[in-house]
Amino acid sequence: MVTVSRLDNGNVLVHVDCVLKSGAVRQYFVTPDAKGGAAEGVDDVPFVQILGRAQRWKTLLATGAYKSKSALAKALGVDKANLTSVLRLPYLSPVIVEKVLSGELADASVRRYGRLASPFWYDQHKALGIE
């Protein structure tokens, strides 16, 4: 629902009901449709798809198709910081990947798993409280 009102100082206040969601590599607004549900066409990218992208992007850099993360980010039209987070995903422990894909770990987001600092699987497990 959109409401427009004029403030006492002459400014106009526009209020749009929406939700800010974080997707795989971007944040976006979801506005309700006429029936009160989420608008069509805005889907969260599944974690398995992000893992595939991460592997492909890593290969593009490793083969020399792009000389830097900045060049790859520009070519893909994504933010370099998000690209960097996604590029860490191929180094996740297989145990973590399996638990995310099976639903045992609830928050399947690049923001959470792409920022694990350690390349060592033991440290990743420790950070997430996995035995």
TORGUMAR-183661 format. One record per atom (N, C-alpha, C, CB): residue number from 1; x, y, z; atom name; chain; residue in one letter. Coordinates in steps of 0.1 Angstrom, whole numbers, plus 5000, padded with zeros to 4 digits. Glycine has a CB too. Layout:
BEGIN
 num    u    v    w atome chaine residu
 NUM    X    Y    Z    CA      A      A
...
This chain:
BEGIN
 num    u    v    w atome chaine residu
   1 5008 4988 5000     N      A      M
   1 5000 5000 5000    CA      A      M
   1 5009 5012 5000     C      A      M
   1 4990 5000 5012    CB      A      M
   2 5005 5022 4992     N      A      V
   2 5013 5035 4991    CA      A      V
   2 5004 5046 4997     C      A      V
   2 5017 5038 4976    CB      A      V
   3 5010 5054 5006     N      A      T
   3 5003 5065 5011    CA      A      T
   3 5012 5078 5009     C      A      T
   3 4999 5064 5026    CB      A      T
   4 5005 5089 5005     N      A      V
   4 5012 5101 5003    CA      A      V
   4 5006 5112 5012     C      A      V
   4 5012 5105 4988    CB      A      V
   5 5014 5119 5019     N      A      S
   5 5009 5129 5028    CA      A      S
   5 5018 5141 5027     C      A      S
   5 5007 5124 5042    CB      A      S
   6 5012 5153 5029     N      A      R
   6 5020 5166 5029    CA      A      R
   6 5023 5169 5044     C      A      R
   6 5013 5177 5022    CB      A      R
   7 5036 5172 5047     N      A      L
   7 5040 5175 5060    CA      A      L
   7 5038 5190 5063     C      A      L
   7 5054 5172 5063    CB      A      L
   8 5038 5195 5075     N      A      D
   8 5036 5209 5079    CA      A      D
   8 5046 5218 5072     C      A      D
   8 5036 5210 5094    CB      A      D
   9 5058 5213 5070     N      A      N
   9 5069 5221 5065    CA      A      N
   9 5068 5222 5049     C      A      N
   9 5082 5216 5069    CB      A      N
  10 5058 5216 5043     N      A      G
  10 5057 5216 5029    CA      A      G
  10 5063 5204 5021     C      A      G
  10 5063 5228 5023    CB      A      G
  11 5070 5196 5028     N      A      N
  11 5076 5184 5022    CA      A      N
  11 5065 5173 5020     C      A      N
  11 5087 5178 5031    CB      A      N
  12 5068 5164 5012     N      A      V
  12 5058 5153 5009    CA      A      V
  12 5064 5140 5015     C      A      V
  12 5055 5151 4994    CB      A      V
  13 5056 5132 5022     N      A      L
  13 5060 5120 5028    CA      A      L
  13 5054 5109 5020     C      A      L
  13 5057 5119 5043    CB      A      L
  14 5061 5100 5014     N      A      V
  14 5056 5088 5007    CA      A      V
  14 5060 5076 5014     C      A      V
  14 5062 5088 4992    CB      A      V
  15 5050 5067 5018     N      A      H
  15 5052 5055 5025    CA      A      H
  15 5048 5043 5016     C      A      H
  15 5044 5055 5038    CB      A      H
  16 5057 5034 5014     N      A      V
  16 5055 5022 5006    CA      A      V
  16 5057 5010 5015     C      A      V
  16 5064 5022 4993    CB      A      V
  17 5046 5002 5016     N      A      D
  17 5048 4989 5024    CA      A      D
  17 5057 4980 5016     C      A      D
  17 5034 4983 5027    CB      A      D
  18 5068 4976 5022     N      A      C
  18 5077 4966 5015    CA      A      C
  18 5086 4960 5025     C      A      C
  18 5085 4973 5004    CB      A      C
  19 5093 4950 5020     N      A      V
  19 5102 4942 5028    CA      A      V
  19 5116 4943 5021     C      A      V
  19 5098 4928 5031    CB      A      V
  20 5127 4945 5029     N      A      L
  20 5140 4945 5023    CA      A      L
  20 5145 4931 5025     C      A      L
  20 5149 4955 5030    CB      A      L
  21 5149 4924 5014     N      A      K
  21 5154 4910 5015    CA      A      K
  21 5168 4910 5010     C      A      K
  21 5145 4900 5007    CB      A      K
  22 5175 4900 5015     N      A      S
  22 5189 4898 5010    CA      A      S
  22 5189 4886 5002     C      A      S
  22 5199 4897 5022    CB      A      S
  23 5193 4887 4990     N      A      G
  23 5195 4876 4981    CA      A      G
  23 5209 4871 4981     C      A      G
  23 5190 4879 4967    CB      A      G
  24 5212 4864 4970     N      A      A
  24 5226 4858 4970    CA      A      A
  24 5237 4868 4968     C      A      A
  24 5226 4848 4958    CB      A      A
  25 5235 4878 4959     N      A      V
  25 5245 4888 4957    CA      A      V
  25 5239 4902 4957     C      A      V
  25 5252 4885 4944    CB      A      V
  26 5227 4904 4962     N      A      R
  26 5222 4917 4962    CA      A      R
  26 5211 4918 4972     C      A      R
  26 5217 4921 4948    CB      A      R
  27 5207 4930 4976     N      A      Q
  27 5195 4933 4984    CA      A      Q
  27 5185 4939 4975     C      A      Q
  27 5199 4942 4996    CB      A      Q
  28 5172 4936 4978     N      A      Y
  28 5161 4941 4970    CA      A      Y
  28 5149 4943 4978     C      A      Y
  28 5158 4932 4958    CB      A      Y
  29 5140 4951 4973     N      A      F
  29 5127 4953 4980    CA      A      F
  29 5116 4944 4974     C      A      F
  29 5123 4968 4978    CB      A      F
  30 5108 4939 4982     N      A      V
  30 5096 4931 4978    CA      A      V
  30 5084 4939 4982     C      A      V
  30 5097 4916 4984    CB      A      V
  31 5076 4942 4973     N      A      T
  31 5064 4949 4976    CA      A      T
  31 5052 4940 4975     C      A      T
  31 5061 4961 4966    CB      A      T
  32 5042 4942 4983     N      A      P
  32 5030 4933 4983    CA      A      P
  32 5022 4935 4970     C      A      P
  32 5021 4935 4995    CB      A      P
  33 5016 4925 4965     N      A      D
  33 5007 4926 4954    CA      A      D
  33 4993 4930 4959     C      A      D
  33 5006 4914 4945    CB      A      D
  34 4983 4930 4950     N      A      A
  34 4970 4935 4954    CA      A      A
  34 4963 4925 4964     C      A      A
  34 4961 4936 4942    CB      A      A
  35 4967 4912 4964     N      A      K
  35 4961 4902 4973    CA      A      K
  35 4969 4901 4986     C      A      K
  35 4962 4889 4966    CB      A      K
  36 4979 4909 4988     N      A      G
  36 4986 4909 5000    CA      A      G
  36 4998 4900 5001     C      A      G
  36 4977 4906 5011    CB      A      G
  37 5001 4892 4991     N      A      G
  37 5012 4883 4990    CA      A      G
  37 5024 4891 4985     C      A      G
  37 5009 4871 4982    CB      A      G
  38 5035 4883 4983     N      A      A
  38 5047 4889 4978    CA      A      A
  38 5046 4891 4963     C      A      A
  38 5060 4880 4981    CB      A      A
  39 5052 4901 4957     N      A      A
  39 5052 4903 4943    CA      A      A
  39 5059 4892 4935     C      A      A
  39 5058 4917 4940    CB      A      A
  40 5054 4889 4923     N      A      E
  40 5059 4879 4915    CA      A      E
  40 5073 4883 4909     C      A      E
  40 5050 4875 4904    CB      A      E
  41 5081 4874 4906     N      A      G
  41 5093 4877 4899    CA      A      G
  41 5106 4880 4908     C      A      G
  41 5091 4888 4890    CB      A      G
  42 5104 4880 4921     N      A      V
  42 5116 4882 4929    CA      A      V
  42 5117 4869 4938     C      A      V
  42 5114 4895 4939    CB      A      V
  43 5127 4861 4934     N      A      D
  43 5129 4849 4941    CA      A      D
  43 5143 4849 4947     C      A      D
  43 5128 4837 4931    CB      A      D
  44 5144 4843 4959     N      A      D
  44 5157 4841 4964    CA      A      D
  44 5165 4830 4956     C      A      D
  44 5156 4836 4980    CB      A      D
  45 5177 4832 4954     N      A      V
  45 5185 4823 4946    CA      A      V
  45 5189 4811 4955     C      A      V
  45 5198 4830 4940    CB      A      V
  46 5186 4799 4951     N      A      P
  46 5189 4787 4960    CA      A      P
  46 5204 4786 4962     C      A      P
  46 5184 4775 4953    CB      A      P
  47 5207 4781 4974     N      A      F
  47 5221 4780 4978    CA      A      F
  47 5229 4772 4969     C      A      F
  47 5222 4775 4993    CB      A      F
  48 5223 4761 4964     N      A      V
  48 5231 4752 4955    CA      A      V
  48 5234 4760 4942     C      A      V
  48 5222 4740 4952    CB      A      V
  49 5226 4769 4937     N      A      Q
  49 5229 4777 4926    CA      A      Q
  49 5240 4786 4928     C      A      Q
  49 5216 4784 4921    CB      A      Q
  50 5241 4792 4940     N      A      I
  50 5252 4801 4944    CA      A      I
  50 5265 4793 4945     C      A      I
  50 5249 4807 4958    CB      A      I
  51 5264 4781 4950     N      A      L
  51 5276 4772 4950    CA      A      L
  51 5281 4770 4936     C      A      L
  51 5274 4759 4957    CB      A      L
  52 5272 4768 4926     N      A      G
  52 5276 4766 4912    CA      A      G
  52 5282 4778 4907     C      A      G
  52 5264 4762 4904    CB      A      G
  53 5276 4790 4909     N      A      R
  53 5282 4803 4905    CA      A      R
  53 5296 4805 4911     C      A      R
  53 5273 4814 4909    CB      A      R
  54 5297 4802 4923     N      A      A
  54 5310 4804 4930    CA      A      A
  54 5321 4795 4923     C      A      A
  54 5309 4800 4945    CB      A      A
  55 5318 4783 4920     N      A      Q
  55 5328 4774 4913    CA      A      Q
  55 5331 4780 4899     C      A      Q
  55 5322 4760 4912    CB      A      Q
  56 5321 4784 4892     N      A      R
  56 5323 4790 4878    CA      A      R
  56 5331 4802 4879     C      A      R
  56 5310 4792 4871    CB      A      R
  57 5328 4811 4888     N      A      W
  57 5336 4824 4889    CA      A      W
  57 5350 4821 4893     C      A      W
  57 5329 4833 4900    CB      A      W
  58 5352 4811 4902     N      A      K
  58 5366 4808 4906    CA      A      K
  58 5374 4802 4894     C      A      K
  58 5365 4797 4918    CB      A      K
  59 5367 4794 4886     N      A      T
  59 5374 4789 4874    CA      A      T
  59 5377 4800 4864     C      A      T
  59 5365 4779 4867    CB      A      T
  60 5368 4810 4862     N      A      L
  60 5371 4821 4854    CA      A      L
  60 5383 4829 4858     C      A      L
  60 5359 4831 4853    CB      A      L
  61 5385 4831 4871     N      A      L
  61 5397 4838 4876    CA      A      L
  61 5409 4829 4875     C      A      L
  61 5395 4842 4891    CB      A      L
  62 5408 4816 4878     N      A      A
  62 5419 4807 4878    CA      A      A
  62 5425 4805 4863     C      A      A
  62 5416 4793 4884    CB      A      A
  63 5416 4805 4854     N      A      T
  63 5420 4802 4840    CA      A      T
  63 5426 4815 4833     C      A      T
  63 5409 4797 4832    CB      A      T
  64 5424 4826 4840     N      A      G
  64 5429 4839 4834    CA      A      G
  64 5419 4846 4825     C      A      G
  64 5442 4836 4827    CB      A      G
  65 5407 4841 4824     N      A      A
  65 5397 4848 4816    CA      A      A
  65 5395 4862 4821     C      A      A
  65 5383 4840 4817    CB      A      A
  66 5396 4864 4834     N      A      Y
  66 5396 4878 4840    CA      A      Y
  66 5408 4879 4848     C      A      Y
  66 5383 4880 4848    CB      A      Y
  67 5414 4890 4848     N      A      K
  67 5427 4893 4855    CA      A      K
  67 5426 4896 4869     C      A      K
  67 5435 4903 4848    CB      A      K
  68 5414 4900 4873     N      A      S
  68 5412 4904 4887    CA      A      S
  68 5397 4902 4891     C      A      S
  68 5416 4919 4890    CB      A      S
  69 5395 4903 4904     N      A      K
  69 5381 4902 4909    CA      A      K
  69 5373 4914 4905     C      A      K
  69 5381 4901 4925    CB      A      K
  70 5380 4926 4904     N      A      S
  70 5373 4938 4900    CA      A      S
  70 5368 4937 4885     C      A      S
  70 5383 4950 4901    CB      A      S
  71 5377 4931 4877     N      A      A
  71 5373 4930 4863    CA      A      A
  71 5361 4920 4861     C      A      A
  71 5385 4925 4854    CB      A      A
  72 5362 4909 4869     N      A      L
  72 5351 4899 4869    CA      A      L
  72 5338 4905 4874     C      A      L
  72 5355 4887 4877    CB      A      L
  73 5339 4912 4885     N      A      A
  73 5327 4919 4891    CA      A      A
  73 5321 4928 4881     C      A      A
  73 5330 4926 4904    CB      A      A
  74 5329 4936 4874     N      A      K
  74 5324 4946 4864    CA      A      K
  74 5317 4939 4853     C      A      K
  74 5335 4955 4859    CB      A      K
  75 5323 4928 4848     N      A      A
  75 5317 4920 4837    CA      A      A
  75 5304 4914 4841     C      A      A
  75 5327 4909 4832    CB      A      A
  76 5303 4909 4853     N      A      L
  76 5291 4903 4858    CA      A      L
  76 5280 4912 4863     C      A      L
  76 5294 4893 4869    CB      A      L
  77 5284 4925 4865     N      A      G
  77 5275 4935 4870    CA      A      G
  77 5271 4933 4885     C      A      G
  77 5263 4935 4862    CB      A      G
  78 5281 4928 4893     N      A      V
  78 5278 4926 4907    CA      A      V
  78 5289 4934 4915     C      A      V
  78 5279 4911 4910    CB      A      V
  79 5285 4936 4927     N      A      D
  79 5294 4943 4936    CA      A      D
  79 5306 4934 4940     C      A      D
  79 5287 4947 4949    CB      A      D
  80 5318 4941 4940     N      A      K
  80 5331 4933 4943    CA      A      K
  80 5330 4926 4956     C      A      K
  80 5343 4942 4942    CB      A      K
  81 5325 4933 4966     N      A      A
  81 5324 4927 4980    CA      A      A
  81 5315 4914 4980     C      A      A
  81 5318 4937 4990    CB      A      A
  82 5304 4915 4973     N      A      N
  82 5296 4903 4972    CA      A      N
  82 5303 4892 4964     C      A      N
  82 5282 4906 4965    CB      A      N
  83 5310 4896 4953     N      A      L
  83 5317 4886 4945    CA      A      L
  83 5327 4879 4954     C      A      L
  83 5323 4892 4933    CB      A      L
  84 5334 4887 4962     N      A      T
  84 5344 4881 4971    CA      A      T
  84 5338 4871 4981     C      A      T
  84 5352 4892 4979    CB      A      T
  85 5327 4874 4987     N      A      S
  85 5320 4865 4996    CA      A      S
  85 5316 4852 4989     C      A      S
  85 5308 4872 5002    CB      A      S
  86 5311 4854 4977     N      A      V
  86 5307 4842 4969    CA      A      V
  86 5319 4833 4966     C      A      V
  86 5299 4846 4956    CB      A      V
  87 5330 4840 4962     N      A      L
  87 5342 4832 4959    CA      A      L
  87 5348 4824 4970     C      A      L
  87 5353 4842 4953    CB      A      L
  88 5344 4827 4983     N      A      R
  88 5349 4819 4994    CA      A      R
  88 5341 4806 4996     C      A      R
  88 5348 4827 5007    CB      A      R
  89 5329 4805 4990     N      A      L
  89 5321 4793 4992    CA      A      L
  89 5327 4780 4987     C      A      L
  89 5308 4795 4984    CB      A      L
  90 5334 4779 4976     N      A      P
  90 5340 4766 4972    CA      A      P
  90 5349 4761 4983     C      A      P
  90 5347 4768 4959    CB      A      P
  91 5354 4769 4992     N      A      Y
  91 5363 4764 5002    CA      A      Y
  91 5356 4760 5015     C      A      Y
  91 5373 4775 5005    CB      A      Y
  92 5342 4760 5015     N      A      L
  92 5335 4755 5027    CA      A      L
  92 5337 4740 5029     C      A      L
  92 5320 4759 5025    CB      A      L
  93 5336 4736 5041     N      A      S
  93 5337 4722 5044    CA      A      S
  93 5325 4715 5038     C      A      S
  93 5337 4720 5060    CB      A      S
  94 5328 4703 5033     N      A      P
  94 5317 4695 5027    CA      A      P
  94 5306 4692 5038     C      A      P
  94 5322 4682 5022    CB      A      P
  95 5310 4691 5050     N      A      V
  95 5300 4689 5061    CA      A      V
  95 5290 4700 5062     C      A      V
  95 5307 4686 5074    CB      A      V
  96 5296 4713 5061     N      A      I
  96 5287 4725 5062    CA      A      I
  96 5278 4725 5050     C      A      I
  96 5296 4737 5063    CB      A      I
  97 5284 4723 5038     N      A      V
  97 5275 4723 5026    CA      A      V
  97 5264 4713 5026     C      A      V
  97 5284 4720 5013    CB      A      V
  98 5267 4701 5031     N      A      E
  98 5257 4691 5032    CA      A      E
  98 5246 4695 5042     C      A      E
  98 5263 4678 5037    CB      A      E
  99 5250 4701 5054     N      A      K
  99 5240 4705 5064    CA      A      K
  99 5232 4716 5059     C      A      K
  99 5248 4709 5077    CB      A      K
 100 5238 4726 5051     N      A      V
 100 5230 4737 5046    CA      A      V
 100 5220 4732 5036     C      A      V
 100 5239 4747 5039    CB      A      V
 101 5224 4723 5027     N      A      L
 101 5215 4718 5016    CA      A      L
 101 5204 4709 5022     C      A      L
 101 5223 4710 5006    CB      A      L
 102 5207 4702 5033     N      A      S
 102 5197 4693 5039    CA      A      S
 102 5187 4701 5048     C      A      S
 102 5203 4682 5046    CB      A      S
 103 5191 4713 5051     N      A      G
 103 5182 4721 5059    CA      A      G
 103 5186 4721 5074     C      A      G
 103 5168 4717 5058    CB      A      G
 104 5196 4714 5078     N      A      E
 104 5200 4713 5092    CA      A      E
 104 5205 4726 5097     C      A      E
 104 5211 4702 5094    CB      A      E
 105 5212 4734 5088     N      A      L
 105 5216 4748 5092    CA      A      L
 105 5206 4757 5085     C      A      L
 105 5231 4750 5087    CB      A      L
 106 5199 4765 5093     N      A      A
 106 5188 4772 5088    CA      A      A
 106 5191 4784 5078     C      A      A
 106 5180 4778 5099    CB      A      A
 107 5201 4792 5082     N      A      D
 107 5204 4804 5074    CA      A      D
 107 5213 4801 5063     C      A      D
 107 5210 4815 5083    CB      A      D
 108 5208 4797 5051     N      A      A
 108 5216 4794 5040    CA      A      A
 108 5219 4807 5032     C      A      A
 108 5209 4784 5031    CB      A      A
 109 5227 4815 5037     N      A      S
 109 5230 4828 5030    CA      A      S
 109 5245 4829 5027     C      A      S
 109 5225 4839 5038    CB      A      S
 110 5248 4836 5016     N      A      V
 110 5262 4839 5013    CA      A      V
 110 5268 4848 5024     C      A      V
 110 5263 4846 4999    CB      A      V
 111 5259 4857 5029     N      A      R
 111 5264 4866 5040    CA      A      R
 111 5270 4859 5052     C      A      R
 111 5252 4875 5044    CB      A      R
 112 5263 4847 5055     N      A      R
 112 5268 4840 5067    CA      A      R
 112 5280 4831 5064     C      A      R
 112 5256 4832 5073    CB      A      R
 113 5279 4823 5053     N      A      Y
 113 5289 4813 5050    CA      A      Y
 113 5300 4819 5042     C      A      Y
 113 5283 4801 5043    CB      A      Y
 114 5298 4829 5034     N      A      G
 114 5308 4835 5026    CA      A      G
 114 5318 4843 5034     C      A      G
 114 5302 4843 5015    CB      A      G
 115 5315 4845 5047     N      A      R
 115 5324 4854 5055    CA      A      R
 115 5332 4846 5066     C      A      R
 115 5316 4864 5062    CB      A      R
 116 5331 4833 5064     N      A      L
 116 5339 4825 5074    CA      A      L
 116 5354 4827 5070     C      A      L
 116 5336 4809 5072    CB      A      L
 117 5361 4832 5080     N      A      A
 117 5375 4837 5077    CA      A      A
 117 5385 4826 5075     C      A      A
 117 5379 4845 5089    CB      A      A
 118 5383 4815 5081     N      A      S
 118 5394 4804 5080    CA      A      S
 118 5392 4795 5069     C      A      S
 118 5394 4797 5093    CB      A      S
 119 5403 4792 5062     N      A      P
 119 5402 4782 5051    CA      A      P
 119 5403 4767 5057     C      A      P
 119 5413 4784 5041    CB      A      P
 120 5405 4766 5070     N      A      F
 120 5406 4753 5076    CA      A      F
 120 5392 4749 5081     C      A      F
 120 5415 4754 5088    CB      A      F
 121 5388 4737 5077     N      A      W
 121 5375 4731 5079    CA      A      W
 121 5372 4730 5094     C      A      W
 121 5373 4718 5073    CB      A      W
 122 5382 4727 5102     N      A      Y
 122 5380 4726 5117    CA      A      Y
 122 5376 4739 5122     C      A      Y
 122 5393 4721 5123    CB      A      Y
 123 5382 4750 5118     N      A      D
 123 5379 4763 5123    CA      A      D
 123 5365 4767 5119     C      A      D
 123 5389 4773 5119    CB      A      D
 124 5361 4764 5106     N      A      Q
 124 5348 4767 5101    CA      A      Q
 124 5337 4759 5110     C      A      Q
 124 5346 4762 5087    CB      A      Q
 125 5340 4747 5113     N      A      H
 125 5330 4739 5121    CA      A      H
 125 5329 4745 5135     C      A      H
 125 5335 4724 5123    CB      A      H
 126 5341 4749 5141     N      A      K
 126 5341 4755 5154    CA      A      K
 126 5333 4768 5154     C      A      K
 126 5355 4758 5158    CB      A      K
 127 5334 4777 5144     N      A      A
 127 5327 4789 5143    CA      A      A
 127 5312 4788 5142     C      A      A
 127 5332 4797 5131    CB      A      A
 128 5308 4777 5136     N      A      L
 128 5293 4774 5135    CA      A      L
 128 5288 4764 5146     C      A      L
 128 5291 4768 5121    CB      A      L
 129 5297 4760 5154     N      A      G
 129 5293 4751 5165    CA      A      G
 129 5289 4737 5160     C      A      G
 129 5281 4756 5172    CB      A      G
 130 5296 4732 5150     N      A      I
 130 5294 4719 5144    CA      A      I
 130 5305 4710 5150     C      A      I
 130 5294 4719 5129    CB      A      I
 131 5302 4698 5153     N      A      E
 131 5312 4688 5158    CA      A      E
 131 5318 4680 5147     C      A      E
 131 5306 4679 5169    CB      A      E
